[in-house]
Amino acid sequence: MICFGVADAIFSFLLGKLTKHTGRVIIFISGFVVHMGVIIAMATWPPDPHMLWVFFVLAALFGFCDAIWQTQINGKEPLFSLLN
């Protein structure tokens, strides 16, 4: 949870700055791709106590995805204005 929370906080700040340069659609697409990759990795990877670092990488990637969903959905501009 600490790894998730720290990654979430760091990426929330960084993605807020990055969105100004790339736009929200690119950020949403990257969040979708990473989130699906993490879910597939967790569904197919057999946990191994000798590969503890994988748990932390997956938690940090979940933090990255949560930062995208939280910062972009709750941003200043309404989500549905992207479609206009």
N, C-alpha and C positions, 0 to 999 in steps of 0.2 A: 504494500500500500504506500510505503514511503517513496519507493521508486516511481510508482504511478503518479503520485501527487507532485513530486518534484518535476518530473517530465511534463506533466500537465501545466504547471505554473510557468515553466520556462517556455514551452511551446506556445502557450496562450499569448505571452508577451511578443515572441518572435513572429507568430502568425499575424498578429495585429499589425505589425509593421510591414510584413511581406504582402499582405492583402492589398495595400495601397499601390503596390507595383505590379502585381499579377492579376488582381481581380478575384472575386469570390468563387467563380465557377471552377477555376483551376485548383483552388484550395479544396473545394468540395470533392472534386474528382480524385485528388491525391488522398484525401481522407478515406474515400470509398475504397480505393485500391489497397491502401495499407490495412484498413480494417478487415477487408475480406482476406487478405494475405495472412494476417494474424489469426483469424478464425480458422482458416484452413490449416495453418501450421499447428495450432493447438489441437485440432481434430485428428491430425495424422501423426504427430510427433509423439513417440512413447517417452514419457519422462524418465530421465536418467540422473541419478544423484551426482554423477561425475561431471555433468554439464549444467551446473547451477546457473551459469551466466545466461543461459537461454531463458530462464524464468525472468531475469531482470530485463533482458532485451524485449521480451514480449510485453512485460508490464510497462516499460517505457514507450513502446509503440502504441499500446492502448491509451497511454497518457497523451500521446501525440494526436490520436484520433479524437479523444474526448475534448482536447483543446480546440480542435477544428469545429466540432459540433457546438461547443459552448460559445466560442467567440463569434462564429459566423451566423449562427441562428439568432443569437441575442445581440447582434450588432446594431449599429445605428440605422442602417438601411433595411427596409422590410425585405424579406426573402423573396416575395412574389414580385417585387419590382424588377428582378432579374429577367423575368419573362417578357417584359414590355420593351 
